[in-house]
Each structure stands twice: as C-alpha cells, then as structure tokens.
Amino acid sequence: MTRASQTQTSTGRVTVGIGGWTFAPWRDNFYPKGLVQRRELEFASRHVTAIEINGTYYGTQKPVTYAKWRDETPEDFVFSAKAPKRIMASRALAKTGPQIEDFVGGIVELGDKLGPLVWQFEQGRKLEAGDFDEFLDLLPKQSGARGLRHVLDVRDAFFIDARFLDSARKRGMATVFTDSPDYPSFADVTTDFIYARLMRSRSSVATGYPDAELQTWAERALRWAAGGEPEDLPKIAPAAAEARPRDVFLYFISAAKERNPAAAMKLLEQLGLQPSEAFRP
C-alpha cells in the first residue's frame, strides 16, 4: 500500500475521511473496547486520512483546542471544518466580516493540517445574489502566509445555476458534490480541488456502501485527481475545466453514520492508500 502522505507527481492528493470523531455507536464497531474518549481522535486519525469537523458549525472553539487537535494527529492528517452556522444564517451576509475573521483567526491554529473551510447554507435559506457575492469577497484567500481553501455548500436548489458556479470559479472556490437525494447534487468543477460528501451509507451493509459502489468512487476520485472529470455524474452548467492535478477530499457523512468509518477505510484500501501512522495503545 501507498502511504497517504505520498502521491504521484502527475496527480493531486486524495484524502478520505468521516464527519467528526465523537459518536457513541462507534464505540461498539470502530473504537477498541475500553478506549478512553480522550484518545478517540488519536485513534480515528490513524485509520482515516481526514476528518470534517462538525462541532465548529454550532460554535467556534478556542485556539488552544485547535492546537490540541493538531498535535494529536499525524503529520499529514487533514481537518476540514464547517464554519459557524450563525454566519450563514445572518440576514446581511455582507456584514459578517468580523465573525469570519474571528472564526478563521482561531482555526488557523490547526496549521498545516487545516484543509478546506465549508460554508453550509441550509435548505430554506433564501439567498440574494448581490449579498452572497459580497459575502464571498469577505472570505480570505490566506491567513498570514497560509493559503486558505473555501467550499460552498448551498442547499437551495433554486440558487444553484450557472451564475452561482461562475461566482465560485471567479474566486477559486469549490462547490460540494453530494450523492444525497435530499440536496442539490452536481459535479461541476470550479477550482483546483474537489470536495465530495457521500451520504448514502446503509446500515445493512457492513462497509456502508457495497464494494462495487466504493470501487466506482475510487475510480472517480482518481480521475478527478489526475485532472479529469467523471462522465457519469450530473452537472448544472458544464464548462471546460483545466486538466491539471487536483486534490480530492471525500467524506462519508450522516446517513447510516455507524458505518461511515468502515466505508472510509474500505475506500482507502481500494485506493491503495493507508494512514501514515499506526495507533499505539
């Protein structure tokens, strides 16, 4: 197997992970029996290569907490993070600059392990194009010398159109691909990385997804990473994308959540990847 920290020069890096790391059912089918809760992140980060932090959606953490998470995980581990809900719920997005600065200023304590920041707009949130574009212009491209990546997860199907995609492309921001039937599902490429949230895991399948479906996702991930695009995924406004290596972030989220770690580990196996460090009891 290839170490997760190693990639071919002709492709981008593929990381595969789960949403969060604190979930009681995982103590029966993922974490070793008797593992103390304070070591769950340490264990999870040595079995998957990325985690999307969900807790930041409900409230920011102290910088010292982010630093603790950084230090508990392997050198090449990646954290994505959902931005605080209160920002996206603001009636005037264009005036959320101070809140954005506060969130970003804390989470950069994750250092080199900081991956994309996800800005999730729930169903029912009506967006106005001008206000939304002003909001996008508030999202910083970097913090100090560190570049930042942003992901737009807009769940109002009526807002997802060619204009929305053009706004993302102009700013170098990604949009979310999800296989969920409950949210807009489209695979238009808008920047130099891909962000996919897989939300169809099933309790009846030990690995969440059948092997054949996971193999299909492995093939899609490798195609994206090499600069191509899967031909079997839907698009809103197809446009020619530059054929260049892309980093790919795949997360198993929600649905039959108890199966998501197994799904992520199986997909890593099919990709020929493994976490760069082993867990030491």
BAFI-3210 file (N, C-alpha, C; in Angstrom, 3 decimals, decimal comma, padded with zeros to 6 digits):
// residues 281
n [1|2|3|4|5|6|7|8|9|10|11|12|13|14|15|16|17|18|19|20|21|22|23|24|25|26|27|28|29|30|31|32|33|34|35|36|37|38|39|40|41|42|43|44|45|46|47|48|49|50|51|52|53|54|55|56|57|58|59|60|61|62|63|64|65|66|67|68|69|70|71|72|73|74|75|76|77|78|79|80|81|82|83|84|85|86|87|88|89|90|91|92|93|94|95|96|97|98|99|100|101|102|103|104|105|106|107|108|109|110|111|112|113|114|115|116|117|118|119|120|121|122|123|124|125|126|127|128|129|130|131|132|133|134|135|136|137|138|139|140|141|142|143|144|145|146|147|148|149|150|151|152|153|154|155|156|157|158|159|160|161|162|163|164|165|166|167|168|169|170|171|172|173|174|175|176|177|178|179|180|181|182|183|184|185|186|187|188|189|190|191|192|193|194|195|196|197|198|199|200|201|202|203|204|205|206|207|208|209|210|211|212|213|214|215|216|217|218|219|220|221|222|223|224|225|226|227|228|229|230|231|232|233|234|235|236|237|238|239|240|241|242|243|244|245|246|247|248|249|250|251|252|253|254|255|256|257|258|259|260|261|262|263|264|265|266|267|268|269|270|271|272|273|274|275|276|277|278|279|280|281]
n.u [000,822|000,308|001,601|-000,513|000,478|001,961|002,002|001,615|003,478|002,002|-000,601|-003,147|-003,557|-005,439|-007,699|-009,470|-012,214|-014,197|-017,127|-016,591|-015,579|-016,583|-018,921|-021,289|-022,134|-019,872|-018,191|-018,752|-018,269|-016,035|-014,074|-011,628|-012,600|-012,996|-011,365|-010,373|-012,307|-010,914|-008,906|-009,981|-009,891|-007,182|-007,040|-008,916|-007,715|-005,659|-006,690|-008,290|-007,801|-008,605|-010,742|-013,882|-014,706|-017,484|-018,466|-017,704|-019,635|-021,647|-020,523|-017,612|-014,317|-011,816|-008,586|-006,564|-007,723|-007,926|-005,204|-004,531|-005,892|-004,505|-001,980|-002,456|-002,720|-001,571|001,260|000,590|-002,134|-005,495|-007,758|-010,934|-013,379|-016,547|-017,907|-019,138|-022,610|-024,076|-023,006|-023,696|-026,415|-026,958|-028,779|-027,754|-025,356|-023,178|-022,198|-020,806|-018,126|-016,425|-017,135|-016,326|-013,571|-012,977|-013,548|-011,780|-009,363|-008,996|-009,104|-006,930|-004,972|-004,729|-002,749|-000,583|-002,303|-004,780|-007,477|-009,935|-012,411|-015,781|-018,698|-021,841|-025,057|-028,233|-031,192|-034,048|-032,941|-033,005|-031,217|-029,717|-028,400|-026,520|-025,814|-024,783|-022,533|-020,991|-020,480|-018,896|-016,620|-015,595|-014,399|-011,324|-008,402|-006,055|-004,315|-002,101|000,845|-000,338|-002,227|-005,750|-008,554|-011,828|-015,152|-018,315|-021,410|-024,326|-027,689|-030,087|-031,895|-032,856|-031,051|-028,840|-027,199|-025,928|-024,866|-024,205|-022,214|-020,334|-019,624|-018,316|-016,177|-014,754|-013,647|-012,104|-013,192|-014,532|-017,394|-019,839|-020,049|-022,592|-023,959|-026,446|-029,999|-031,457|-030,390|-029,093|-027,352|-024,478|-021,676|-019,987|-016,850|-015,078|-012,715|-009,306|-009,494|-011,431|-014,457|-016,267|-019,172|-020,330|-023,337|-024,937|-024,704|-025,504|-027,166|-027,454|-025,287|-022,068|-019,821|-021,004|-021,328|-021,781|-019,111|-018,728|-019,816|-018,145|-015,767|-016,337|-016,388|-013,737|-012,531|-013,614|-012,516|-009,763|-009,758|-010,596|-008,394|-006,327|-006,859|-008,997|-012,546|-015,308|-017,582|-020,106|-021,504|-023,904|-024,248|-024,625|-024,078|-022,190|-018,749|-015,621|-012,930|-009,701|-007,286|-005,626|-003,650|-005,554|-006,376|-008,313|-011,036|-012,820|-015,614|-017,371|-020,488|-023,086|-026,274|-026,315|-024,627|-023,112|-021,772|-019,892|-017,034|-016,061|-016,677|-015,010|-012,467|-012,477|-012,623|-010,179|-008,510|-009,175|-008,175|-005,546|-004,225|-003,034|-003,295|-000,630|000,504|000,503|-001,839|-000,992|-001,585]
n.v [-001,204|002,325|005,058|007,498|010,031|010,211|010,922|010,482|012,427|013,269|013,491|014,851|014,924|012,465|012,401|010,700|010,591|011,036|012,422|014,242|012,792|011,891|009,756|007,793|005,074|004,257|003,293|000,717|-000,494|000,540|001,977|000,591|-001,674|-000,293|001,895|005,073|008,089|010,449|009,701|009,134|010,751|010,536|007,811|007,612|009,269|007,764|005,831|006,810|009,371|011,970|014,330|015,857|018,569|018,955|020,188|022,863|024,129|024,698|026,241|028,193|027,073|027,372|028,712|027,190|024,702|023,889|023,721|021,597|019,454|019,468|018,619|016,029|014,430|012,692|013,807|014,320|014,505|015,688|018,266|019,272|021,878|022,938|026,107|028,454|028,239|030,521|032,522|031,976|032,114|034,730|037,736|039,701|038,957|040,270|041,742|040,245|040,167|040,601|038,304|036,244|036,707|036,202|033,456|032,301|033,259|031,768|029,039|028,646|027,747|025,091|024,777|023,327|021,257|022,169|021,965|022,443|025,000|024,865|026,327|026,262|026,519|026,195|024,356|026,282|028,660|031,641|033,147|036,177|037,306|039,467|040,143|037,703|037,444|039,562|038,577|036,328|037,658|038,447|036,263|035,180|034,777|033,934|033,430|035,177|033,820|031,580|029,780|029,629|027,466|027,386|026,097|025,907|025,116|025,080|024,666|025,324|024,617|026,297|028,327|027,336|027,640|028,615|031,126|031,102|029,116|030,402|032,519|031,103|030,014|032,302|033,105|031,054|028,976|025,950|023,856|021,753|018,317|016,034|012,832|012,661|012,320|014,363|016,891|019,462|017,990|017,943|017,976|019,918|021,274|023,742|024,796|024,160|021,919|019,163|018,556|016,242|014,941|012,090|010,537|008,261|005,927|002,668|000,908|-001,815|-002,758|-003,766|-002,204|000,185|001,208|-000,892|-002,980|-002,652|-000,137|001,476|001,013|002,270|004,892|005,146|005,070|007,404|009,326|009,082|009,825|012,516|013,482|013,227|015,198|014,915|014,395|012,690|011,035|010,228|011,671|014,152|017,505|021,068|023,383|022,714|023,269|023,873|022,608|023,239|020,827|019,675|018,488|017,708|018,152|015,917|015,627|013,424|012,623|010,566|011,032|011,487|009,858|006,349|006,574|005,033|003,279|004,690|005,021|002,463|002,495|004,561|003,486|001,203|002,333|003,695|001,468|000,363|002,333|001,965|003,175|004,119|005,231|007,280|006,703|004,308|003,364|003,474|001,650]
n.w [000,000|-000,557|001,239|002,790|002,742|000,484|-002,959|-006,490|-008,817|-010,960|-010,227|-008,021|-004,422|-002,736|-000,150|002,388|004,526|007,545|009,170|011,975|015,182|017,521|018,471|019,811|018,938|017,499|019,387|019,628|017,203|015,907|017,479|019,722|022,288|025,455|024,977|026,007|025,902|025,380|023,703|021,294|018,957|018,356|017,718|015,548|013,628|012,745|011,239|009,252|006,764|006,961|008,629|008,837|010,663|012,579|014,841|014,872|013,454|015,160|017,076|017,614|018,503|021,092|020,309|021,564|021,726|019,052|018,543|020,204|018,955|016,553|017,423|018,241|016,062|013,050|011,056|008,343|008,340|007,695|008,483|007,657|008,044|009,187|008,889|011,389|012,028|012,623|011,060|008,340|008,667|008,986|008,392|006,822|004,907|003,877|005,915|007,682|008,141|010,563|012,099|010,421|010,368|013,049|013,290|011,354|012,337|014,645|013,872|012,239|013,849|013,504|011,736|009,300|008,946|008,386|006,307|003,699|004,308|005,083|003,980|004,800|003,634|004,623|003,518|002,714|003,395|001,948|-000,551|-001,656|-004,638|-004,951|-002,285|-001,512|-003,194|-002,228|000,274|-000,378|-001,214|001,164|002,263|003,254|001,236|002,234|005,351|007,018|005,894|005,015|002,712|002,048|001,617|000,313|000,548|-000,912|000,204|-000,787|-000,263|-001,357|-003,992|-005,983|-006,163|-007,268|-010,087|-013,352|-012,854|-010,124|-010,158|-011,743|-010,065|-008,040|-009,508|-010,348|-007,996|-007,164|-005,612|-004,243|-004,911|-003,326|-004,021|-003,562|-002,960|-001,969|-002,022|-001,045|-001,304|-003,530|-006,221|-007,924|-010,143|-011,178|-011,913|-010,231|-009,293|-008,204|-006,616|-005,316|-003,581|-001,918|-000,414|000,849|001,262|001,490|002,957|004,217|006,801|006,603|005,245|005,851|005,285|004,764|002,070|-000,773|-002,069|-004,859|-005,384|-003,850|-005,206|-007,595|-006,664|-005,941|-008,467|-009,584|-007,874|-008,428|-011,069|-010,943|-009,448|-011,237|-012,995|-014,679|-015,311|-013,923|-016,045|-015,467|-013,594|-012,573|-013,968|-013,663|-015,235|-017,594|-018,176|-019,703|-017,938|-016,641|-017,345|-014,937|-012,167|-009,238|-005,801|-003,871|-001,760|000,105|001,981|004,227|005,357|007,724|007,131|007,468|009,927|011,669|010,073|008,657|009,279|008,534|005,828|004,895|005,483|003,883|001,332|001,244|001,254|-001,248|-002,864|-002,543|-000,467|002,800|006,201|007,555|009,974|012,630|015,174|018,554|021,325]
ca.u [000,000|000,985|001,303|-001,439|001,223|002,683|001,188|002,364|003,616|001,043|-001,946|-003,298|-003,690|-006,784|-007,894|-010,776|-012,468|-015,514|-017,586|-016,421|-014,954|-017,289|-020,221|-021,376|-022,135|-018,528|-017,500|-019,085|-017,874|-014,874|-013,056|-011,384|-013,327|-012,269|-010,588|-010,897|-012,827|-009,943|-007,980|-010,719|-009,342|-005,891|-007,304|-009,577|-006,796|-004,708|-007,438|-008,729|-006,794|-009,179|-011,989|-014,601|-015,152|-018,877|-018,763|-017,498|-020,874|-022,511|-019,809|-016,171|-013,525|-010,684|-007,370|-005,816|-008,361|-007,469|-003,798|-004,524|-006,273|-003,365|-000,852|-002,838|-002,932|-000,347|001,791|-000,063|-003,583|-006,208|-009,049|-011,833|-014,206|-017,729|-017,942|-020,258|-023,947|-024,588|-022,546|-024,530|-027,803|-027,070|-029,680|-026,917|-024,096|-022,104|-021,740|-020,303|-016,664|-015,799|-017,354|-015,458|-012,205|-012,852|-013,503|-010,544|-008,239|-008,812|-008,912|-005,609|-004,095|-004,530|-001,503|-000,545|-003,367|-006,044|-007,947|-010,973|-013,449|-017,061|-019,725|-023,057|-026,308|-029,261|-032,429|-034,926|-032,217|-033,101|-030,034|-029,788|-027,145|-025,567|-025,357|-023,978|-021,239|-020,226|-020,026|-017,775|-015,440|-015,075|-013,688|-009,917|-007,649|-004,961|-004,157|-000,660|001,435|-001,034|-003,354|-006,990|-009,472|-013,209|-016,129|-019,670|-022,426|-025,616|-028,694|-031,280|-031,755|-033,199|-029,915|-027,759|-027,308|-024,670|-024,325|-023,589|-020,975|-019,396|-019,135|-017,333|-014,984|-014,001|-012,977|-011,318|-013,832|-015,161|-018,768|-019,937|-020,803|-023,133|-024,825|-027,708|-031,184|-032,130|-029,732|-028,626|-026,248|-023,869|-020,233|-019,256|-015,558|-014,967|-011,393|-008,253|-009,708|-012,779|-014,975|-017,452|-019,741|-021,085|-024,385|-025,865|-024,321|-026,656|-026,916|-027,460|-024,017|-021,025|-018,945|-021,814|-021,580|-021,264|-017,771|-018,763|-020,049|-016,915|-014,790|-016,696|-015,929|-012,276|-012,211|-013,943|-011,532|-008,500|-009,948|-010,533|-007,040|-005,461|-007,235|-010,159|-013,860|-016,175|-018,612|-021,402|-022,096|-024,667|-023,708|-025,608|-023,684|-020,884|-017,769|-014,304|-012,063|-008,301|-006,865|-004,443|-003,849|-006,412|-006,578|-009,679|-011,461|-014,036|-016,047|-018,605|-021,190|-024,507|-026,935|-026,056|-023,344|-022,331|-020,998|-019,015|-015,597|-015,767|-016,723|-013,801|-011,307|-012,554|-012,278|-008,725|-007,924|-009,351|-007,303|-004,168|-003,688|-003,225|-002,802|000,823|000,957|-000,333|-002,252|-000,273|-002,397]
ca.v [000,000|003,611|005,925|008,566|011,268|010,159|010,920|010,586|013,827|013,581|013,590|015,500|014,034|012,027|012,110|010,092|010,702|010,947|013,629|014,178|011,578|011,523|009,177|006,652|003,757|003,878|002,613|-000,696|-001,095|001,213|002,151|-000,610|-001,741|000,262|003,084|006,271|009,019|011,487|009,185|008,754|011,466|009,926|006,541|007,838|009,904|006,751|004,859|007,559|010,404|013,306|014,469|017,125|018,981|019,412|020,983|024,286|024,667|025,123|027,213|028,142|026,558|028,206|028,350|026,145|023,425|023,532|023,332|020,258|018,522|019,437|017,878|014,638|013,748|012,512|014,984|014,583|014,431|016,884|018,645|020,268|022,384|023,709|027,428|028,595|028,404|031,882|033,375|031,736|032,451|036,178|038,366|040,510|038,234|041,209|042,413|039,214|040,175|040,354|036,922|035,416|036,909|035,533|032,013|031,956|033,567|030,684|027,700|028,512|027,059|023,731|024,810|022,654|020,254|022,817|021,774|023,381|025,511|024,620|027,333|025,493|027,278|025,163|024,485|027,270|029,926|032,326|033,964|037,239|037,154|040,533|039,976|036,486|037,733|040,391|037,649|035,551|038,523|038,584|035,055|035,462|033,816|033,430|033,956|035,287|033,211|030,316|029,839|029,055|026,928|027,535|025,228|026,442|024,060|025,774|023,603|025,861|024,203|027,399|029,243|026,635|027,836|028,992|032,325|030,648|028,427|031,408|033,238|030,234|029,889|033,554|033,271|029,867|028,241|024,693|023,567|020,392|017,252|015,057|011,836|012,629|012,707|015,457|018,170|019,578|017,074|018,323|017,740|020,929|021,618|025,195|025,226|023,143|020,782|018,589|018,266|015,383|014,435|010,894|010,481|007,160|004,688|001,858|000,090|-003,237|-003,076|-003,604|-001,096|001,358|001,109|-002,148|-002,876|-002,163|001,311|002,091|000,947|003,351|006,150|005,160|005,428|008,828|010,130|009,064|010,596|013,921|013,806|013,290|016,349|014,621|014,516|011,532|011,339|009,685|012,490|015,261|018,859|022,143|024,211|022,192|024,205|023,254|022,822|022,988|019,470|019,747|017,690|018,309|017,444|015,416|015,374|012,612|012,371|009,821|011,914|011,294|008,618|005,314|007,105|003,999|002,544|005,567|004,703|001,271|002,903|005,317|002,590|000,327|003,119|003,882|000,198|000,222|003,327|001,586|004,142|003,826|006,313|007,275|006,252|003,308|003,719|002,746|001,603]
ca.w [000,000|-000,572|002,366|002,428|002,568|-000,771|-004,162|-007,716|-009,216|-012,012|-009,676|-006,732|-003,273|-002,367|001,263|002,649|005,950|008,170|009,839|013,422|015,721|018,753|018,134|020,722|018,300|017,041|020,478|019,505|015,911|015,326|018,512|020,526|023,550|026,580|024,626|026,670|024,918|025,033|022,697|020,094|017,801|018,071|017,043|014,257|012,684|012,286|010,451|008,082|006,499|007,121|009,386|008,723|011,997|012,567|016,024|014,605|012,880|016,263|017,898|017,426|019,605|021,457|019,567|022,252|021,391|017,708|018,654|020,802|017,892|015,627|017,985|018,490|014,788|012,260|010,374|007,060|008,515|007,241|009,048|007,082|009,140|008,836|009,512|012,325|011,461|012,815|009,962|007,159|008,980|009,119|007,429|005,931|004,776|003,546|007,138|008,602|008,130|011,866|012,517|009,583|010,851|014,342|013,042|010,659|013,207|015,604|013,311|011,607|014,794|013,005|010,984|008,004|008,892|008,042|004,940|003,270|005,202|004,431|004,285|004,523|003,664|004,715|002,769|003,304|003,489|000,670|-000,779|-002,655|-005,371|-004,653|-000,902|-001,487|-003,811|-001,289|001,309|-000,915|-001,268|002,529|002,651|002,978|000,430|003,048|006,705|007,071|004,700|004,769|001,800|002,553|000,632|000,734|-000,102|-000,814|000,281|-000,867|-000,360|-002,006|-005,390|-006,882|-006,246|-007,963|-011,536|-013,992|-012,206|-008,878|-010,488|-012,228|-008,882|-007,382|-010,361|-010,353|-006,700|-006,860|-004,523|-004,639|-004,506|-002,785|-004,650|-002,627|-003,586|-001,236|-002,801|-000,348|-001,567|-004,918|-006,489|-009,199|-010,097|-011,944|-011,327|-010,178|-008,850|-008,322|-005,722|-005,326|-002,238|-002,034|000,838|000,472|002,282|001,206|003,641|004,641|007,988|006,254|004,589|006,867|004,902|004,417|000,627|-001,337|-002,645|-006,241|-005,347|-003,362|-006,285|-008,524|-006,078|-006,049|-009,847|-009,758|-007,136|-009,156|-012,306|-010,535|-009,006|-012,413|-013,812|-015,496|-014,679|-014,154|-017,042|-015,058|-012,550|-013,153|-013,927|-013,828|-016,379|-017,985|-018,716|-019,813|-016,783|-016,957|-016,995|-014,097|-010,948|-008,219|-004,546|-003,743|-000,381|000,140|003,353|004,472|006,290|008,034|006,724|008,472|010,404|012,350|009,070|007,882|009,369|007,728|004,424|004,601|005,498|002,709|000,152|001,294|000,827|-002,689|-003,490|-002,281|000,493|004,214|007,062|007,635|011,291|013,289|016,531|019,584|022,543]
c.u [000,859|000,625|000,411|-000,717|001,962|001,714|002,100|002,401|002,582|-000,375|-001,942|-003,444|-005,164|-006,802|-009,323|-011,033|-013,933|-015,874|-017,490|-015,714|-015,614|-018,694|-020,333|-021,377|-020,764|-017,747|-017,814|-018,556|-016,664|-013,764|-012,859|-012,148|-012,445|-011,422|-011,189|-011,242|-011,790|-008,939|-008,696|-010,217|-008,009|-006,077|-007,874|-008,597|-005,710|-005,397|-008,101|-007,723|-007,326|-010,433|-012,580|-015,161|-016,557|-019,177|-018,592|-018,727|-021,757|-021,828|-018,315|-015,490|-012,407|-009,456|-006,589|-006,411|-007,932|-006,018|-003,669|-004,866|-005,135|-002,282|-001,170|-002,884|-001,633|000,019|001,028|-001,585|-004,223|-007,515|-009,744|-012,704|-015,385|-017,700|-019,173|-021,579|-024,436|-024,143|-023,460|-025,995|-028,025|-027,970|-028,911|-025,534|-022,920|-021,538|-021,129|-018,777|-016,014|-015,967|-016,473|-014,019|-011,978|-012,719|-012,168|-009,337|-007,961|-008,426|-007,587|-004,589|-003,898|-003,280|-001,602|-001,628|-004,726|-006,344|-009,033|-011,933|-014,776|-018,096|-021,063|-024,305|-027,462|-030,431|-033,341|-034,264|-032,227|-031,949|-030,305|-028,425|-026,111|-024,969|-024,443|-022,594|-020,372|-019,687|-018,815|-016,496|-014,840|-014,226|-012,213|-009,238|-006,472|-005,023|-002,667|-000,091|000,709|-002,212|-004,566|-007,849|-010,892|-014,129|-017,524|-020,671|-023,783|-026,695|-030,052|-031,139|-032,023|-032,039|-028,766|-027,982|-025,952|-024,043|-023,596|-022,244|-019,919|-018,800|-018,072|-016,049|-014,128|-013,176|-012,148|-011,868|-014,497|-016,636|-018,802|-020,651|-021,312|-024,004|-026,171|-028,874|-031,886|-031,562|-029,325|-027,370|-025,685|-022,355|-019,458|-017,962|-015,383|-013,596|-010,427|-008,352|-011,171|-013,192|-016,274|-017,873|-020,683|-022,047|-025,413|-025,450|-025,565|-026,280|-026,779|-026,162|-022,884|-020,087|-019,737|-022,267|-021,095|-019,909|-017,775|-018,964|-018,807|-015,828|-015,067|-016,237|-014,411|-011,862|-012,511|-012,898|-010,216|-008,605|-009,898|-009,085|-006,084|-005,809|-008,415|-011,454|-014,665|-017,306|-020,006|-022,074|-022,792|-023,959|-024,835|-025,328|-022,292|-019,991|-016,431|-013,464|-010,639|-007,902|-005,549|-004,699|-004,686|-006,356|-008,051|-009,952|-012,797|-014,384|-017,331|-019,312|-022,620|-025,000|-026,760|-024,679|-022,479|-021,437|-019,917|-017,513|-015,206|-015,767|-015,445|-012,580|-011,306|-012,181|-010,773|-008,005|-008,017|-008,479|-005,826|-003,468|-003,861|-002,732|-001,311|001,365|-000,007|-000,699|-001,496|-001,081|-001,631]
c.v [001,258|004,402|007,072|009,866|011,321|010,153|010,952|012,046|014,236|013,729|014,402|014,460|013,705|011,752|011,622|010,127|010,610|012,290|013,458|012,921|011,139|011,061|007,864|005,290|003,323|003,165|001,125|-001,321|-000,437|001,356|000,852|-000,549|-001,212|001,478|004,313|007,319|010,057|011,016|008,814|009,483|010,849|008,623|006,774|008,367|008,958|005,631|005,486|008,692|011,824|013,230|015,834|017,456|019,567|020,358|022,477|024,940|025,260|026,108|027,082|027,615|027,548|027,777|027,224|024,764|022,962|023,050|021,922|019,205|018,365|018,507|016,401|013,803|013,647|013,747|015,325|014,490|015,761|017,058|019,618|020,764|023,172|025,030|027,558|028,935|029,844|032,820|033,206|032,085|033,956|036,758|039,214|039,849|039,182|041,910|041,435|039,170|039,897|038,914|035,962|035,501|036,183|034,020|031,608|032,175|032,499|029,380|027,548|027,909|025,589|023,641|024,118|021,591|020,851|022,614|022,781|023,773|025,455|025,622|026,763|026,345|026,286|025,409|025,467|028,622|030,577|033,303|035,000|037,327|038,212|040,396|038,764|036,742|038,609|039,543|036,850|036,385|038,769|037,388|035,210|034,362|033,244|034,051|033,989|034,738|031,939|030,518|029,133|028,573|027,007|026,661|025,798|025,293|024,741|024,740|024,098|025,594|025,340|028,376|028,637|026,761|028,261|030,204|031,962|029,985|029,406|032,195|032,422|030,161|031,152|033,714|032,054|029,065|026,981|024,701|022,113|019,471|016,347|014,080|011,733|013,017|013,927|016,841|018,246|018,733|017,386|018,258|018,716|021,282|023,130|025,695|024,043|022,044|020,388|018,284|017,487|014,882|013,293|010,541|009,388|005,854|003,991|000,976|-001,381|-003,696|-002,779|-002,438|000,119|001,380|-000,263|-001,926|-002,260|-000,648|002,042|002,066|002,026|004,692|006,246|005,595|006,902|009,710|010,202|009,866|012,093|014,313|013,967|014,445|016,117|014,849|013,254|011,907|010,946|010,511|013,714|016,600|019,863|022,947|023,778|023,260|023,503|023,612|022,472|021,592|019,538|018,934|018,437|017,481|017,075|015,086|014,644|012,298|011,555|010,499|011,424|009,936|007,564|005,591|006,039|003,221|003,406|005,312|003,493|001,605|003,634|004,408|001,661|001,092|003,402|002,624|000,040|001,201|002,967|002,552|003,610|005,019|006,165|006,812|005,217|003,805|002,841|002,791|002,106]
c.w [000,000|000,672|001,918|002,168|001,244|-001,936|-005,370|-008,145|-010,250|-011,499|-008,393|-005,637|-003,038|-000,871|001,467|004,152|006,333|008,783|011,344|013,875|017,031|018,404|018,887|020,020|017,788|018,137|020,495|018,217|015,246|016,364|019,297|021,846|024,680|026,256|025,296|025,619|024,482|023,979|021,385|018,845|017,389|017,286|015,645|013,218|012,191|011,524|009,231|007,887|006,623|007,978|009,090|010,102|011,885|013,720|015,810|013,985|013,972|017,197|017,699|018,688|019,944|020,657|020,227|021,964|020,009|017,749|019,241|019,751|016,887|016,144|018,234|017,216|013,984|011,442|009,107|007,138|008,100|008,018|008,098|008,226|008,595|009,598|010,406|011,637|011,549|011,695|008,754|007,393|009,088|008,031|006,431|005,854|004,561|004,777|008,142|008,671|009,479|012,351|011,706|010,084|012,172|014,158|012,425|011,570|014,241|014,953|012,581|012,572|014,406|012,128|009,639|007,864|008,544|006,572|004,607|004,391|004,456|004,928|003,840|004,719|003,562|003,767|003,488|003,494|002,113|000,519|-001,858|-003,318|-005,015|-003,265|-000,798|-002,079|-002,906|-000,145|000,824|-000,945|000,116|002,942|002,280|002,173|001,202|004,433|006,972|005,782|004,286|003,828|002,379|001,391|001,180|-000,124|000,143|-000,880|000,364|-001,145|-000,872|-003,502|-006,368|-007,061|-007,048|-009,467|-012,087|-013,325|-010,916|-009,163|-010,988|-011,062|-008,162|-008,192|-010,305|-009,078|-006,299|-005,698|-005,066|-004,256|-004,052|-003,765|-003,546|-003,389|-002,884|-002,138|-002,208|-000,663|-003,033|-005,132|-007,873|-009,050|-010,976|-011,215|-011,370|-009,740|-008,902|-007,277|-005,752|-003,895|-002,386|-000,662|000,458|001,591|002,021|001,893|004,191|005,821|007,650|005,595|005,559|006,566|004,425|002,977|000,169|-001,999|-004,041|-006,276|-004,848|-004,436|-007,327|-007,984|-006,098|-007,449|-010,110|-009,081|-007,895|-010,453|-012,002|-010,225|-010,180|-013,340|-014,727|-014,727|-014,951|-015,110|-016,591|-013,956|-013,165|-013,012|-014,170|-015,092|-016,812|-018,611|-018,743|-018,600|-017,168|-016,472|-016,237|-012,832|-009,925|-006,948|-004,435|-002,279|-000,428|001,585|003,365|005,640|006,498|007,559|007,823|009,058|011,061|011,374|008,401|008,069|008,521|006,246|004,036|004,539|004,285|001,448|000,107|000,828|-000,682|-003,467|-003,338|-001,350|001,906|005,023|007,318|008,981|011,833|014,686|017,519|020,899|023,764]
res [m|t|r|a|s|q|t|q|t|s|t|g|r|v|t|v|g|i|g|g|w|t|f|a|p|w|r|d|n|f|y|p|k|g|l|v|q|r|r|e|l|e|f|a|s|r|h|v|t|a|i|e|i|n|g|t|y|y|g|t|q|k|p|v|t|y|a|k|w|r|d|e|t|p|e|d|f|v|f|s|a|k|a|p|k|r|i|m|a|s|r|a|l|a|k|t|g|p|q|i|e|d|f|v|g|g|i|v|e|l|g|d|k|l|g|p|l|v|w|q|f|e|q|g|r|k|l|e|a|g|d|f|d|e|f|l|d|l|l|p|k|q|s|g|a|r|g|l|r|h|v|l|d|v|r|d|a|f|f|i|d|a|r|f|l|d|s|a|r|k|r|g|m|a|t|v|f|t|d|s|p|d|y|p|s|f|a|d|v|t|t|d|f|i|y|a|r|l|m|r|s|r|s|s|v|a|t|g|y|p|d|a|e|l|q|t|w|a|e|r|a|l|r|w|a|a|g|g|e|p|e|d|l|p|k|i|a|p|a|a|a|e|a|r|p|r|d|v|f|l|y|f|i|s|a|a|k|e|r|n|p|a|a|a|m|k|l|l|e|q|l|g|l|q|p|s|e|a|f|r|p]
***
